[in-house]
Amino acid sequence: MVKVLVVDDSPMVLEMVSAHLKQHGLEVIEAHDGADAVEKLKASTPDLVVTDVVMPRMNGYELCRWIKSNASTKDVPVIMCTTKSEEFDKYWGMKQGADAYLTKPYHPPELIKTIKQLIS
């Protein structure tokens, strides 16, 4: 079973995304911000990370840099899902190592399609 770490500081968004991924047969681990995600990543390496960008303690850009600079997680695909929709935001996210960048609100099938593309 594919294991996905979902990172978002909004409990409602975290619950919605997690439920949608579980409906599609994915195992979900939840983290409430980037720092929480790092602890989860140290305990268990997921197959993919879906993260928000704007979060307390450690934002999504910082989390992505940490993931891509760590030997045990550098090959884990990262999808950024955020309200930051300017072209520069997407450029900056990809420059940090993100493998995909979706702007909120997005259509749930788009997230599933992106996950399937990255783990195939």
Biopython code that builds the backbone (N, CA, C, O; Angstrom):
import numpy as np
from Bio.PDB.StructureBuilder import StructureBuilder

atoms = [
    (1, "MET", "N", (0.836, -1.181, 0.000)),
    (1, "MET", "CA", (0.000, 0.000, 0.000)),
    (1, "MET", "C", (0.884, 1.248, 0.000)),
    (1, "MET", "O", (1.865, 1.322, 0.740)),
    (2, "VAL", "N", (0.533, 2.214, -0.823)),
    (2, "VAL", "CA", (1.289, 3.458, -0.924)),
    (2, "VAL", "C", (1.021, 4.310, 0.316)),
    (2, "VAL", "O", (-0.127, 4.528, 0.704)),
    (3, "LYS", "N", (2.117, 4.791, 0.932)),
    (3, "LYS", "CA", (2.013, 5.595, 2.148)),
    (3, "LYS", "C", (2.280, 7.063, 1.810)),
    (3, "LYS", "O", (3.314, 7.397, 1.232)),
    (4, "VAL", "N", (1.327, 7.945, 2.181)),
    (4, "VAL", "CA", (1.428, 9.371, 1.882)),
    (4, "VAL", "C", (1.422, 10.168, 3.183)),
    (4, "VAL", "O", (0.554, 9.978, 4.035)),
    (5, "LEU", "N", (2.400, 11.063, 3.326)),
    (5, "LEU", "CA", (2.423, 11.995, 4.451)),
    (5, "LEU", "C", (1.724, 13.270, 3.997)),
    (5, "LEU", "O", (2.155, 13.911, 3.038)),
    (6, "VAL", "N", (0.644, 13.639, 4.685)),
    (6, "VAL", "CA", (-0.112, 14.851, 4.372)),
    (6, "VAL", "C", (0.193, 15.882, 5.455)),
    (6, "VAL", "O", (0.041, 15.610, 6.646)),
    (7, "VAL", "N", (0.629, 17.080, 5.025)),
    (7, "VAL", "CA", (1.052, 18.121, 5.963)),
    (7, "VAL", "C", (0.235, 19.386, 5.725)),
    (7, "VAL", "O", (0.296, 19.973, 4.645)),
    (8, "ASP", "N", (-0.527, 19.805, 6.730)),
    (8, "ASP", "CA", (-1.312, 21.038, 6.621)),
    (8, "ASP", "C", (-1.670, 21.502, 8.024)),
    (8, "ASP", "O", (-2.027, 20.686, 8.874)),
    (9, "ASP", "N", (-1.579, 22.799, 8.274)),
    (9, "ASP", "CA", (-1.895, 23.318, 9.602)),
    (9, "ASP", "C", (-3.392, 23.530, 9.815)),
    (9, "ASP", "O", (-3.820, 23.813, 10.934)),
    (10, "SER", "N", (-4.185, 23.397, 8.769)),
    (10, "SER", "CA", (-5.639, 23.514, 8.898)),
    (10, "SER", "C", (-6.228, 22.129, 9.169)),
    (10, "SER", "O", (-6.156, 21.255, 8.304)),
    (11, "PRO", "N", (-6.810, 21.910, 10.354)),
    (11, "PRO", "CA", (-7.392, 20.599, 10.656)),
    (11, "PRO", "C", (-8.446, 20.173, 9.636)),
    (11, "PRO", "O", (-8.543, 18.992, 9.302)),
    (12, "MET", "N", (-9.233, 21.124, 9.143)),
    (12, "MET", "CA", (-10.281, 20.800, 8.176)),
    (12, "MET", "C", (-9.677, 20.310, 6.852)),
    (12, "MET", "O", (-10.122, 19.304, 6.300)),
    (13, "VAL", "N", (-8.672, 21.017, 6.352)),
    (13, "VAL", "CA", (-8.027, 20.616, 5.093)),
    (13, "VAL", "C", (-7.326, 19.276, 5.278)),
    (13, "VAL", "O", (-7.413, 18.401, 4.417)),
    (14, "LEU", "N", (-6.635, 19.120, 6.395)),
    (14, "LEU", "CA", (-5.931, 17.868, 6.679)),
    (14, "LEU", "C", (-6.904, 16.692, 6.673)),
    (14, "LEU", "O", (-6.614, 15.640, 6.102)),
    (15, "GLU", "N", (-8.048, 16.875, 7.307)),
    (15, "GLU", "CA", (-9.059, 15.813, 7.365)),
    (15, "GLU", "C", (-9.634, 15.515, 5.979)),
    (15, "GLU", "O", (-9.805, 14.353, 5.613)),
    (16, "MET", "N", (-9.934, 16.567, 5.209)),
    (16, "MET", "CA", (-10.510, 16.376, 3.867)),
    (16, "MET", "C", (-9.546, 15.648, 2.931)),
    (16, "MET", "O", (-9.926, 14.690, 2.259)),
    (17, "VAL", "N", (-8.299, 16.110, 2.895)),
    (17, "VAL", "CA", (-7.310, 15.492, 2.005)),
    (17, "VAL", "C", (-7.058, 14.049, 2.431)),
    (17, "VAL", "O", (-7.022, 13.149, 1.591)),
    (18, "SER", "N", (-6.885, 13.827, 3.723)),
    (18, "SER", "CA", (-6.634, 12.471, 4.228)),
    (18, "SER", "C", (-7.774, 11.525, 3.871)),
    (18, "SER", "O", (-7.534, 10.408, 3.411)),
    (19, "ALA", "N", (-9.012, 11.964, 4.080)),
    (19, "ALA", "CA", (-10.175, 11.124, 3.772)),
    (19, "ALA", "C", (-10.220, 10.789, 2.287)),
    (19, "ALA", "O", (-10.512, 9.653, 1.911)),
    (20, "HIS", "N", (-9.933, 11.772, 1.448)),
    (20, "HIS", "CA", (-9.958, 11.544, -0.004)),
    (20, "HIS", "C", (-8.891, 10.520, -0.416)),
    (20, "HIS", "O", (-9.154, 9.633, -1.229)),
    (21, "LEU", "N", (-7.706, 10.649, 0.143)),
    (21, "LEU", "CA", (-6.632, 9.710, -0.203)),
    (21, "LEU", "C", (-6.953, 8.299, 0.292)),
    (21, "LEU", "O", (-6.688, 7.317, -0.401)),
    (22, "LYS", "N", (-7.520, 8.205, 1.486)),
    (22, "LYS", "CA", (-7.893, 6.889, 2.027)),
    (22, "LYS", "C", (-8.964, 6.228, 1.163)),
    (22, "LYS", "O", (-8.949, 5.011, 0.975)),
    (23, "GLN", "N", (-9.893, 7.029, 0.637)),
    (23, "GLN", "CA", (-10.934, 6.491, -0.249)),
    (23, "GLN", "C", (-10.326, 5.881, -1.505)),
    (23, "GLN", "O", (-10.926, 5.009, -2.134)),
    (24, "HIS", "N", (-9.138, 6.341, -1.865)),
    (24, "HIS", "CA", (-8.455, 5.820, -3.050)),
    (24, "HIS", "C", (-7.410, 4.758, -2.691)),
    (24, "HIS", "O", (-6.526, 4.451, -3.491)),
    (25, "GLY", "N", (-7.522, 4.203, -1.484)),
    (25, "GLY", "CA", (-6.681, 3.079, -1.098)),
    (25, "GLY", "C", (-5.277, 3.431, -0.663)),
    (25, "GLY", "O", (-4.403, 2.564, -0.640)),
    (26, "LEU", "N", (-5.038, 4.691, -0.315)),
    (26, "LEU", "CA", (-3.710, 5.100, 0.125)),
    (26, "LEU", "C", (-3.650, 5.119, 1.649)),
    (26, "LEU", "O", (-4.625, 5.469, 2.314)),
    (27, "GLU", "N", (-2.506, 4.743, 2.191)),
    (27, "GLU", "CA", (-2.282, 4.847, 3.636)),
    (27, "GLU", "C", (-1.851, 6.281, 3.916)),
    (27, "GLU", "O", (-1.016, 6.823, 3.191)),
    (28, "VAL", "N", (-2.398, 6.902, 4.945)),
    (28, "VAL", "CA", (-2.125, 8.312, 5.221)),
    (28, "VAL", "C", (-1.514, 8.494, 6.608)),
    (28, "VAL", "O", (-1.975, 7.922, 7.596)),
    (29, "ILE", "N", (-0.466, 9.305, 6.646)),
    (29, "ILE", "CA", (0.128, 9.775, 7.899)),
    (29, "ILE", "C", (-0.116, 11.280, 7.904)),
    (29, "ILE", "O", (0.062, 11.932, 6.875)),
    (30, "GLU", "N", (-0.518, 11.843, 9.036)),
    (30, "GLU", "CA", (-0.826, 13.273, 9.100)),
    (30, "GLU", "C", (0.195, 14.023, 9.942)),
    (30, "GLU", "O", (0.678, 13.518, 10.956)),
    (31, "ALA", "N", (0.518, 15.249, 9.501)),
    (31, "ALA", "CA", (1.373, 16.155, 10.266)),
    (31, "ALA", "C", (0.745, 17.542, 10.207)),
    (31, "ALA", "O", (0.136, 17.915, 9.204)),
    (32, "HIS", "N", (0.898, 18.305, 11.293)),
    (32, "HIS", "CA", (0.211, 19.590, 11.414)),
    (32, "HIS", "C", (1.049, 20.791, 10.997)),
    (32, "HIS", "O", (0.528, 21.904, 10.918)),
    (33, "ASP", "N", (2.323, 20.591, 10.732)),
    (33, "ASP", "CA", (3.198, 21.636, 10.200)),
    (33, "ASP", "C", (4.505, 20.975, 9.774)),
    (33, "ASP", "O", (4.681, 19.767, 9.935)),
    (34, "GLY", "N", (5.413, 21.771, 9.232)),
    (34, "GLY", "CA", (6.660, 21.208, 8.731)),
    (34, "GLY", "C", (7.501, 20.533, 9.796)),
    (34, "GLY", "O", (8.089, 19.480, 9.548)),
    (35, "ALA", "N", (7.566, 21.132, 10.988)),
    (35, "ALA", "CA", (8.367, 20.543, 12.066)),
    (35, "ALA", "C", (7.792, 19.187, 12.490)),
    (35, "ALA", "O", (8.538, 18.240, 12.736)),
    (36, "ASP", "N", (6.480, 19.103, 12.573)),
    (36, "ASP", "CA", (5.813, 17.836, 12.888)),
    (36, "ASP", "C", (6.105, 16.811, 11.786)),
    (36, "ASP", "O", (6.324, 15.633, 12.067)),
    (37, "ALA", "N", (6.106, 17.268, 10.542)),
    (37, "ALA", "CA", (6.384, 16.381, 9.405)),
    (37, "ALA", "C", (7.794, 15.807, 9.477)),
    (37, "ALA", "O", (7.999, 14.629, 9.186)),
    (38, "VAL", "N", (8.765, 16.629, 9.863)),
    (38, "VAL", "CA", (10.151, 16.149, 9.979)),
    (38, "VAL", "C", (10.217, 15.004, 10.985)),
    (38, "VAL", "O", (10.884, 13.999, 10.739)),
    (39, "GLU", "N", (9.530, 15.150, 12.116)),
    (39, "GLU", "CA", (9.514, 14.077, 13.119)),
    (39, "GLU", "C", (8.895, 12.802, 12.544)),
    (39, "GLU", "O", (9.399, 11.705, 12.784)),
    (40, "LYS", "N", (7.815, 12.942, 11.792)),
    (40, "LYS", "CA", (7.168, 11.774, 11.170)),
    (40, "LYS", "C", (8.099, 11.137, 10.136)),
    (40, "LYS", "O", (8.172, 9.913, 10.027)),
    (41, "LEU", "N", (8.808, 11.978, 9.378)),
    (41, "LEU", "CA", (9.729, 11.472, 8.356)),
    (41, "LEU", "C", (10.909, 10.733, 8.981)),
    (41, "LEU", "O", (11.399, 9.754, 8.419)),
    (42, "LYS", "N", (11.359, 11.194, 10.126)),
    (42, "LYS", "CA", (12.459, 10.519, 10.820)),
    (42, "LYS", "C", (12.021, 9.142, 11.325)),
    (42, "LYS", "O", (12.830, 8.216, 11.400)),
    (43, "ALA", "N", (10.744, 9.015, 11.667)),
    (43, "ALA", "CA", (10.217, 7.749, 12.193)),
    (43, "ALA", "C", (9.898, 6.743, 11.094)),
    (43, "ALA", "O", (10.066, 5.539, 11.285)),
    (44, "SER", "N", (9.433, 7.240, 9.929)),
    (44, "SER", "CA", (9.005, 6.353, 8.848)),
    (44, "SER", "C", (9.002, 7.120, 7.530)),
    (44, "SER", "O", (8.439, 8.212, 7.445)),
    (45, "THR", "N", (9.621, 6.556, 6.515)),
    (45, "THR", "CA", (9.694, 7.235, 5.222)),
    (45, "THR", "C", (8.481, 6.886, 4.368)),
    (45, "THR", "O", (8.257, 5.716, 4.056)),
    (46, "PRO", "N", (7.693, 7.899, 3.986)),
    (46, "PRO", "CA", (6.529, 7.646, 3.134)),
    (46, "PRO", "C", (6.949, 7.502, 1.673)),
    (46, "PRO", "O", (8.106, 7.735, 1.322)),
    (47, "ASP", "N", (6.007, 7.119, 0.837)),
    (47, "ASP", "CA", (6.262, 7.034, -0.602)),
    (47, "ASP", "C", (6.126, 8.396, -1.270)),
    (47, "ASP", "O", (6.643, 8.612, -2.366)),
    (48, "LEU", "N", (5.420, 9.322, -0.600)),
    (48, "LEU", "CA", (5.146, 10.629, -1.186)),
    (48, "LEU", "C", (4.694, 11.582, -0.081)),
    (48, "LEU", "O", (4.118, 11.156, 0.920)),
    (49, "VAL", "N", (4.962, 12.888, -0.274)),
    (49, "VAL", "CA", (4.530, 13.917, 0.678)),
    (49, "VAL", "C", (3.645, 14.923, -0.050)),
    (49, "VAL", "O", (3.987, 15.396, -1.134)),
    (50, "VAL", "N", (2.501, 15.244, 0.559)),
    (50, "VAL", "CA", (1.619, 16.313, 0.080)),
    (50, "VAL", "C", (1.652, 17.380, 1.164)),
    (50, "VAL", "O", (1.254, 17.118, 2.300)),
    (51, "THR", "N", (2.125, 18.588, 0.828)),
    (51, "THR", "CA", (2.267, 19.614, 1.857)),
    (51, "THR", "C", (1.692, 20.963, 1.455)),
    (51, "THR", "O", (1.726, 21.356, 0.289)),
    (52, "ASP", "N", (1.165, 21.656, 2.448)),
    (52, "ASP", "CA", (0.789, 23.053, 2.315)),
    (52, "ASP", "C", (2.095, 23.852, 2.323)),
    (52, "ASP", "O", (3.153, 23.302, 2.630)),
    (53, "VAL", "N", (2.030, 25.128, 1.993)),
    (53, "VAL", "CA", (3.222, 25.977, 2.044)),
    (53, "VAL", "C", (3.204, 26.861, 3.284)),
    (53, "VAL", "O", (4.180, 26.891, 4.033)),
    (54, "VAL", "N", (2.118, 27.575, 3.510)),
    (54, "VAL", "CA", (2.047, 28.535, 4.612)),
    (54, "VAL", "C", (1.637, 27.809, 5.894)),
    (54, "VAL", "O", (0.471, 27.465, 6.092)),
    (55, "MET", "N", (2.646, 27.584, 6.771)),
    (55, "MET", "CA", (2.419, 26.880, 8.038)),
    (55, "MET", "C", (3.351, 27.457, 9.094)),
    (55, "MET", "O", (4.396, 28.013, 8.755)),
    (56, "PRO", "N", (2.987, 27.333, 10.377)),
    (56, "PRO", "CA", (3.874, 27.805, 11.446)),
    (56, "PRO", "C", (5.069, 26.871, 11.636)),
    (56, "PRO", "O", (5.091, 25.755, 11.117)),
    (57, "ARG", "N", (6.034, 27.335, 12.369)),
    (57, "ARG", "CA", (7.253, 26.610, 12.769)),
    (57, "ARG", "C", (8.161, 26.260, 11.599)),
    (57, "ARG", "O", (9.341, 26.609, 11.637)),
    (58, "MET", "N", (7.678, 25.600, 10.580)),
    (58, "MET", "CA", (8.467, 25.286, 9.385)),
    (58, "MET", "C", (7.501, 25.264, 8.217)),
    (58, "MET", "O", (6.568, 24.462, 8.192)),
    (59, "ASN", "N", (7.724, 26.150, 7.240)),
    (59, "ASN", "CA", (6.789, 26.205, 6.109)),
    (59, "ASN", "C", (7.079, 25.102, 5.088)),
    (59, "ASN", "O", (8.050, 24.357, 5.222)),
    (60, "GLY", "N", (6.237, 25.013, 4.083)),
    (60, "GLY", "CA", (6.371, 23.958, 3.081)),
    (60, "GLY", "C", (7.643, 24.037, 2.259)),
    (60, "GLY", "O", (8.198, 23.010, 1.869)),
    (61, "TYR", "N", (8.115, 25.261, 1.991)),
    (61, "TYR", "CA", (9.375, 25.416, 1.252)),
    (61, "TYR", "C", (10.533, 24.852, 2.075)),
    (61, "TYR", "O", (11.370, 24.113, 1.558)),
    (62, "GLU", "N", (10.571, 25.212, 3.365)),
    (62, "GLU", "CA", (11.625, 24.714, 4.251)),
    (62, "GLU", "C", (11.543, 23.196, 4.384)),
    (62, "GLU", "O", (12.567, 22.512, 4.372)),
    (63, "LEU", "N", (10.336, 22.675, 4.511)),
    (63, "LEU", "CA", (10.148, 21.227, 4.609)),
    (63, "LEU", "C", (10.664, 20.534, 3.354)),
    (63, "LEU", "O", (11.365, 19.526, 3.439)),
    (64, "CYS", "N", (10.320, 21.069, 2.201)),
    (64, "CYS", "CA", (10.761, 20.470, 0.940)),
    (64, "CYS", "C", (12.287, 20.464, 0.850)),
    (64, "CYS", "O", (12.879, 19.462, 0.447)),
    (65, "ARG", "N", (12.926, 21.573, 1.223)),
    (65, "ARG", "CA", (14.399, 21.621, 1.218)),
    (65, "ARG", "C", (14.969, 20.569, 2.157)),
    (65, "ARG", "O", (15.954, 19.911, 1.821)),
    (66, "TRP", "N", (14.354, 20.399, 3.348)),
    (66, "TRP", "CA", (14.830, 19.399, 4.302)),
    (66, "TRP", "C", (14.704, 18.000, 3.702)),
    (66, "TRP", "O", (15.638, 17.202, 3.780)),
    (67, "ILE", "N", (13.558, 17.706, 3.107)),
    (67, "ILE", "CA", (13.326, 16.385, 2.512)),
    (67, "ILE", "C", (14.364, 16.097, 1.435)),
    (67, "ILE", "O", (14.950, 15.014, 1.413)),
    (68, "LYS", "N", (14.594, 17.051, 0.547)),
    (68, "LYS", "CA", (15.482, 16.834, -0.598)),
    (68, "LYS", "C", (16.959, 16.845, -0.215)),
    (68, "LYS", "O", (17.794, 16.373, -0.987)),
    (69, "SER", "N", (17.298, 17.377, 0.968)),
    (69, "SER", "CA", (18.700, 17.401, 1.393)),
    (69, "SER", "C", (19.050, 16.249, 2.331)),
    (69, "SER", "O", (20.214, 16.081, 2.696)),
    (70, "ASN", "N", (18.061, 15.460, 2.721)),
    (70, "ASN", "CA", (18.275, 14.356, 3.640)),
    (70, "ASN", "C", (18.460, 13.064, 2.839)),
    (70, "ASN", "O", (17.638, 12.739, 1.982)),
    (71, "ALA", "N", (19.525, 12.341, 3.116)),
    (71, "ALA", "CA", (19.852, 11.135, 2.342)),
    (71, "ALA", "C", (18.721, 10.106, 2.322)),
    (71, "ALA", "O", (18.504, 9.455, 1.300)),
    (72, "SER", "N", (18.002, 9.949, 3.427)),
    (72, "SER", "CA", (16.971, 8.907, 3.479)),
    (72, "SER", "C", (15.643, 9.330, 2.847)),
    (72, "SER", "O", (14.774, 8.488, 2.624)),
    (73, "THR", "N", (15.475, 10.624, 2.556)),
    (73, "THR", "CA", (14.198, 11.090, 2.002)),
    (73, "THR", "C", (14.340, 11.830, 0.673)),
    (73, "THR", "O", (13.337, 12.247, 0.095)),
    (74, "LYS", "N", (15.554, 11.999, 0.186)),
    (74, "LYS", "CA", (15.775, 12.844, -1.001)),
    (74, "LYS", "C", (15.022, 12.385, -2.247)),
    (74, "LYS", "O", (14.751, 13.193, -3.136)),
    (75, "ASP", "N", (14.684, 11.112, -2.323)),
    (75, "ASP", "CA", (13.972, 10.597, -3.499)),
    (75, "ASP", "C", (12.452, 10.542, -3.309)),
    (75, "ASP", "O", (11.735, 10.076, -4.195)),
    (76, "VAL", "N", (11.962, 11.010, -2.168)),
    (76, "VAL", "CA", (10.517, 11.020, -1.908)),
    (76, "VAL", "C", (9.896, 12.194, -2.674)),
    (76, "VAL", "O", (10.287, 13.341, -2.461)),
    (77, "PRO", "N", (8.937, 11.921, -3.560)),
    (77, "PRO", "CA", (8.287, 13.009, -4.296)),
    (77, "PRO", "C", (7.496, 13.920, -3.352)),
    (77, "PRO", "O", (6.895, 13.459, -2.381)),
    (78, "VAL", "N", (7.510, 15.221, -3.657)),
    (78, "VAL", "CA", (6.797, 16.215, -2.858)),
    (78, "VAL", "C", (5.812, 16.964, -3.749)),
    (78, "VAL", "O", (6.181, 17.487, -4.801)),
    (79, "ILE", "N", (4.549, 17.008, -3.311)),
    (79, "ILE", "CA", (3.523, 17.808, -3.983)),
    (79, "ILE", "C", (3.170, 18.955, -3.055)),
    (79, "ILE", "O", (2.769, 18.733, -1.913)),
    (80, "MET", "N", (3.316, 20.178, -3.539)),
    (80, "MET", "CA", (2.886, 21.342, -2.769)),
    (80, "MET", "C", (1.468, 21.691, -3.186)),
    (80, "MET", "O", (1.186, 21.850, -4.374)),
    (81, "CYS", "N", (0.573, 21.812, -2.210)),
    (81, "CYS", "CA", (-0.823, 22.214, -2.436)),
    (81, "CYS", "C", (-1.054, 23.471, -1.611)),
    (81, "CYS", "O", (-1.057, 23.414, -0.381)),
    (82, "THR", "N", (-1.247, 24.600, -2.274)),
    (82, "THR", "CA", (-1.280, 25.863, -1.557)),
    (82, "THR", "C", (-2.159, 26.903, -2.229)),
    (82, "THR", "O", (-2.492, 26.791, -3.408)),
    (83, "THR", "N", (-2.526, 27.913, -1.460)),
    (83, "THR", "CA", (-3.273, 29.044, -2.021)),
    (83, "THR", "C", (-2.336, 30.028, -2.712)),
    (83, "THR", "O", (-2.797, 30.940, -3.398)),
    (84, "LYS", "N", (-1.033, 29.855, -2.542)),
    (84, "LYS", "CA", (-0.061, 30.757, -3.178)),
    (84, "LYS", "C", (-0.029, 30.446, -4.675)),
    (84, "LYS", "O", (0.599, 29.481, -5.112)),
    (85, "SER", "N", (-0.719, 31.282, -5.447)),
    (85, "SER", "CA", (-0.970, 30.945, -6.851)),
    (85, "SER", "C", (-0.206, 31.789, -7.869)),
    (85, "SER", "O", (-0.380, 31.605, -9.074)),
    (86, "GLU", "N", (0.629, 32.703, -7.406)),
    (86, "GLU", "CA", (1.407, 33.514, -8.345)),
    (86, "GLU", "C", (2.448, 32.639, -9.048)),
    (86, "GLU", "O", (2.903, 31.637, -8.497)),
    (87, "GLU", "N", (2.811, 33.024, -10.252)),
    (87, "GLU", "CA", (3.796, 32.262, -11.029)),
    (87, "GLU", "C", (5.114, 32.129, -10.263)),
    (87, "GLU", "O", (5.754, 31.077, -10.296)),
    (88, "PHE", "N", (5.518, 33.209, -9.568)),
    (88, "PHE", "CA", (6.762, 33.144, -8.801)),
    (88, "PHE", "C", (6.665, 32.120, -7.677)),
    (88, "PHE", "O", (7.646, 31.436, -7.385)),
    (89, "ASP", "N", (5.495, 32.002, -7.040)),
    (89, "ASP", "CA", (5.321, 31.021, -5.965)),
    (89, "ASP", "C", (5.563, 29.605, -6.483)),
    (89, "ASP", "O", (6.243, 28.803, -5.841)),
    (90, "LYS", "N", (5.002, 29.314, -7.643)),
    (90, "LYS", "CA", (5.195, 27.993, -8.254)),
    (90, "LYS", "C", (6.669, 27.788, -8.600)),
    (90, "LYS", "O", (7.243, 26.735, -8.320)),
    (91, "TYR", "N", (7.273, 28.805, -9.210)),
    (91, "TYR", "CA", (8.704, 28.738, -9.543)),
    (91, "TYR", "C", (9.523, 28.452, -8.282)),
    (91, "TYR", "O", (10.391, 27.579, -8.284)),
    (92, "TRP", "N", (9.242, 29.191, -7.209)),
    (92, "TRP", "CA", (10.005, 29.043, -5.970)),
    (92, "TRP", "C", (9.797, 27.653, -5.360)),
    (92, "TRP", "O", (10.744, 27.044, -4.862)),
    (93, "GLY", "N", (8.571, 27.158, -5.399)),
    (93, "GLY", "CA", (8.295, 25.819, -4.884)),
    (93, "GLY", "C", (9.064, 24.745, -5.638)),
    (93, "GLY", "O", (9.634, 23.835, -5.035)),
    (94, "MET", "N", (9.076, 24.856, -6.953)),
    (94, "MET", "CA", (9.798, 23.874, -7.768)),
    (94, "MET", "C", (11.309, 24.004, -7.534)),
    (94, "MET", "O", (12.030, 23.005, -7.541)),
    (95, "LYS", "N", (11.777, 25.222, -7.330)),
    (95, "LYS", "CA", (13.206, 25.449, -7.070)),
    (95, "LYS", "C", (13.622, 24.825, -5.734)),
    (95, "LYS", "O", (14.782, 24.447, -5.566)),
    (96, "GLN", "N", (12.693, 24.716, -4.787)),
    (96, "GLN", "CA", (12.993, 24.095, -3.493)),
    (96, "GLN", "C", (13.040, 22.575, -3.592)),
    (96, "GLN", "O", (13.454, 21.897, -2.652)),
    (97, "GLY", "N", (12.610, 22.045, -4.740)),
    (97, "GLY", "CA", (12.659, 20.600, -4.944)),
    (97, "GLY", "C", (11.310, 19.928, -5.101)),
    (97, "GLY", "O", (11.242, 18.706, -5.230)),
    (98, "ALA", "N", (10.228, 20.707, -5.092)),
    (98, "ALA", "CA", (8.898, 20.104, -5.257)),
    (98, "ALA", "C", (8.801, 19.407, -6.609)),
    (98, "ALA", "O", (9.348, 19.882, -7.605)),
    (99, "ASP", "N", (8.113, 18.296, -6.633)),
    (99, "ASP", "CA", (7.919, 17.544, -7.875)),
    (99, "ASP", "C", (6.642, 17.958, -8.585)),
    (99, "ASP", "O", (6.487, 17.722, -9.784)),
    (100, "ALA", "N", (5.719, 18.578, -7.842)),
    (100, "ALA", "CA", (4.472, 19.089, -8.426)),
    (100, "ALA", "C", (3.961, 20.210, -7.532)),
    (100, "ALA", "O", (4.280, 20.268, -6.345)),
    (101, "TYR", "N", (3.161, 21.101, -8.117)),
    (101, "TYR", "CA", (2.644, 22.269, -7.399)),
    (101, "TYR", "C", (1.196, 22.472, -7.809)),
    (101, "TYR", "O", (0.917, 22.795, -8.964)),
    (102, "LEU", "N", (0.276, 22.286, -6.878)),
    (102, "LEU", "CA", (-1.152, 22.477, -7.137)),
    (102, "LEU", "C", (-1.648, 23.663, -6.323)),
    (102, "LEU", "O", (-1.285, 23.817, -5.157)),
    (103, "THR", "N", (-2.481, 24.504, -6.940)),
    (103, "THR", "CA", (-3.025, 25.633, -6.196)),
    (103, "THR", "C", (-4.431, 25.309, -5.700)),
    (103, "THR", "O", (-5.239, 24.704, -6.405)),
    (104, "LYS", "N", (-4.698, 25.734, -4.460)),
    (104, "LYS", "CA", (-6.013, 25.548, -3.852)),
    (104, "LYS", "C", (-6.923, 26.670, -4.326)),
    (104, "LYS", "O", (-6.454, 27.798, -4.480)),
    (105, "PRO", "N", (-8.185, 26.413, -4.560)),
    (105, "PRO", "CA", (-8.790, 25.088, -4.482)),
    (105, "PRO", "C", (-8.462, 24.274, -5.734)),
    (105, "PRO", "O", (-8.441, 24.811, -6.841)),
    (106, "TYR", "N", (-8.214, 23.017, -5.559)),
    (106, "TYR", "CA", (-7.946, 22.124, -6.688)),
    (106, "TYR", "C", (-9.030, 21.054, -6.693)),
    (106, "TYR", "O", (-9.717, 20.847, -5.692)),
    (107, "HIS", "N", (-9.175, 20.391, -7.808)),
    (107, "HIS", "CA", (-10.149, 19.305, -7.910)),
    (107, "HIS", "C", (-9.504, 18.038, -7.357)),
    (107, "HIS", "O", (-8.404, 17.685, -7.784)),
    (108, "PRO", "N", (-10.151, 17.343, -6.422)),
    (108, "PRO", "CA", (-9.567, 16.135, -5.835)),
    (108, "PRO", "C", (-9.025, 15.130, -6.857)),
    (108, "PRO", "O", (-7.971, 14.544, -6.611)),
    (109, "PRO", "N", (-9.705, 14.902, -8.007)),
    (109, "PRO", "CA", (-9.128, 13.967, -8.979)),
    (109, "PRO", "C", (-7.756, 14.422, -9.502)),
    (109, "PRO", "O", (-6.930, 13.597, -9.891)),
    (110, "GLU", "N", (-7.526, 15.732, -9.508)),
    (110, "GLU", "CA", (-6.233, 16.258, -9.954)),
    (110, "GLU", "C", (-5.122, 15.821, -9.001)),
    (110, "GLU", "O", (-4.024, 15.481, -9.443)),
    (111, "LEU", "N", (-5.400, 15.827, -7.703)),
    (111, "LEU", "CA", (-4.408, 15.383, -6.723)),
    (111, "LEU", "C", (-4.127, 13.898, -6.895)),
    (111, "LEU", "O", (-2.966, 13.489, -6.893)),
    (112, "ILE", "N", (-5.160, 13.088, -7.042)),
    (112, "ILE", "CA", (-4.980, 11.642, -7.227)),
    (112, "ILE", "C", (-4.179, 11.366, -8.496)),
    (112, "ILE", "O", (-3.277, 10.529, -8.487)),
    (113, "LYS", "N", (-4.498, 12.058, -9.584)),
    (113, "LYS", "CA", (-3.779, 11.885, -10.850)),
    (113, "LYS", "C", (-2.298, 12.235, -10.679)),
    (113, "LYS", "O", (-1.428, 11.525, -11.183)),
    (114, "THR", "N", (-2.018, 13.323, -9.973)),
    (114, "THR", "CA", (-0.634, 13.749, -9.753)),
    (114, "THR", "C", (0.113, 12.730, -8.901)),
    (114, "THR", "O", (1.267, 12.413, -9.188)),
    (115, "ILE", "N", (-0.530, 12.217, -7.863)),
    (115, "ILE", "CA", (0.095, 11.196, -7.017)),
    (115, "ILE", "C", (0.427, 9.961, -7.849)),
    (115, "ILE", "O", (1.536, 9.433, -7.763)),
    (116, "LYS", "N", (-0.522, 9.503, -8.646)),
    (116, "LYS", "CA", (-0.289, 8.307, -9.475)),
    (116, "LYS", "C", (0.863, 8.518, -10.445)),
    (116, "LYS", "O", (1.662, 7.609, -10.668)),
    (117, "GLN", "N", (0.955, 9.710, -11.022)),
    (117, "GLN", "CA", (2.051, 10.002, -11.951)),
    (117, "GLN", "C", (3.403, 9.944, -11.238)),
    (117, "GLN", "O", (4.379, 9.435, -11.790)),
    (118, "LEU", "N", (3.456, 10.462, -10.026)),
    (118, "LEU", "CA", (4.729, 10.539, -9.309)),
    (118, "LEU", "C", (5.177, 9.216, -8.703)),
    (118, "LEU", "O", (6.373, 9.018, -8.487)),
    (119, "ILE", "N", (4.252, 8.310, -8.425)),
    (119, "ILE", "CA", (4.662, 7.040, -7.804)),
    (119, "ILE", "C", (4.740, 5.890, -8.801)),
    (119, "ILE", "O", (5.107, 4.773, -8.437)),
    (120, "SER", "N", (4.395, 6.161, -10.059)),
    (120, "SER", "CA", (4.432, 5.070, -11.045)),
    (120, "SER", "C", (5.844, 4.797, -11.523)),
    (120, "SER", "O", (6.055, 3.913, -12.353)),
]
sb = StructureBuilder()
sb.init_structure("model")
sb.init_model(0)
sb.init_chain("A")
sb.init_seg("    ")
for serial, (resi, resn, name, xyz) in enumerate(atoms, 1):
    if name == "N":
        sb.init_residue(resn, " ", resi, " ")
    sb.init_atom(name, np.array(xyz, "f"), 0.0, 1.0, " ", f" {name:<3s}", serial, name[0])
structure = sb.get_structure()
